Amino acid sequence: MANITRYDPFEDFFKDFGKGFWVRPYAFPAETNLEMKIDVKEDDKSFTVKADIPGVKKEDIQVDIEDDRVSVRAEMKKEKEEKKGEKVVYSERAYGMVSRSFSLPASVEAKDAKAEYKDGVLNLTLPKKGNGAAKRVAVS
């Protein structure tokens, strides 16, 4: 017994249209694949933040701390290098700015915070404020 199937001319057209049409990946200039992955750990006295920001100079990283809010911003700049007779055929390097902001469960003593950038990883040590202890309020 033969199976009966419905013929859709557009399905075959688009299936064949896509083959080999996009040989090279294409990205719009506004699109960047910059991203910053962050890990936050907590102990009794401080928070430890690790942020992966590869390919950025430490001078181009900015960390802002306000109470329990932390903002990390980094800018990756495009290097201008042109050689005579050469042209860029394809480039996957991203340039631009990336930022992350997050709130911590307790306030941070901003003046005692430490930041270190090594091998593409930003390490932040953020000590907790001493007077930020929790207090239980009696209901009357």
N, C-alpha and C positions, 0 to 999 in steps of 0.2 A: 504494500500500500504506500502511496506517495504522500509525502508531507506537503501541505499547501502553505506557502508563506506569502505575505503581502510585500510587494516590491515598492520601495521608496527611493525614487531617483536622487533625492537630496542627500540621503544617507551615503550612497556610493560616491557622490560628488565631493562631499566634505571629507570623507575618509581618504580618498585619493588626493584631494587638494592639500592636505596636511603633510603628505609624505614628501620629505625632502625640501619643502618650501622654507622652513625655518632651519636652515643648515647650521647657522651660528646662533648662539643665544644672543638676545638683544635686550638691553636695559635702557630705559628712558633716563635722560640726564638727571631728572629729579629723584629717581629711585636710588637709594643707597642701601646696602646691606650691612651697615654699621649696627652693631648691637653690643650691649654691655650686660654680661651675666654676673649676678651678684649672689653671694652667700653671706648670711648674717648669723652669727653665733652669739650666745649670751652666757655669761657666768655671773657670779655674785657681785662683782665690782665693775664690770665693763661689757661692752658689745665689741665684737670683732667682725669687721666687714672685709670681704675679699671681692674685688671687682676685676673681671678680666677685660682689659682694654689694650689689646695688642696693637703695635704699630704707632703708638702715640708718644710724643715726647713729654717728659714730666712737667715741662714748663707750660704745656697746653692742657693741663688737668686742673680743674677748679672744684674744690669741695666747700660747701656751705652748710653750716650747722646752726639751727635755730630751735632751741628747746629740745623737742623730740623728733624734729624733722631734719632729714639729711638729704642733701642734693649733691650729686656728682655729675660734672659736665666735662667732656673732653672733645677737643677739636683735632681732627686729622687733616693736615694740610697737604695739598697736592704739590709735589715737587716739580719744578720747571726744569726739564732737561731735554733739550733737543739737539740731536746730532745732525750734521749736514748729510743729506742723502737718506735719512731714516724717517720712517713714518710709523705711527702706532697703528697696528692692524686690529688688535683686540686687547682690551684691558679689563680685568675684573677687580681692580683695586677701587675701594670706595673712599670718598673724601667728603668731609662735612663734619657736622657736630652730632654727638650722641649724648643723651642725658638721662639720668634716672633719679627719681625722688621717692622717698619712702619714709614712713613714720615708724618709730621704735616704740616699744611698750613703756618706756620710761624716759625721762628727760636726761640729756647728756650735758656734761660739763665741757663746753666748747673750748675753753682756754687750755685744757689739759689734753685735748685730742691730739693724736699723732697719726701722720700719714707717711707711708713709704711706698715707692713705686720701683719695682724690680722685675725684670723679665716679663713685662706685659701685664703684671698683676699689681693692682693697687691694694695695699693693706692698710686699713684704718683701725685704730684702737680708740674707742670712744668710752671714756669712763662715765659711769652713772653719777648723777647728782646725789650728794649725801643726804639731803633733806627730802628726797622723793619717796620716803617710806609710805606704805599704804596705811590708811587709817580707817577703822570701822566706826561707823556712826550708829548710835543707838536710836531706834525708832520709838518715839513716844506716842 
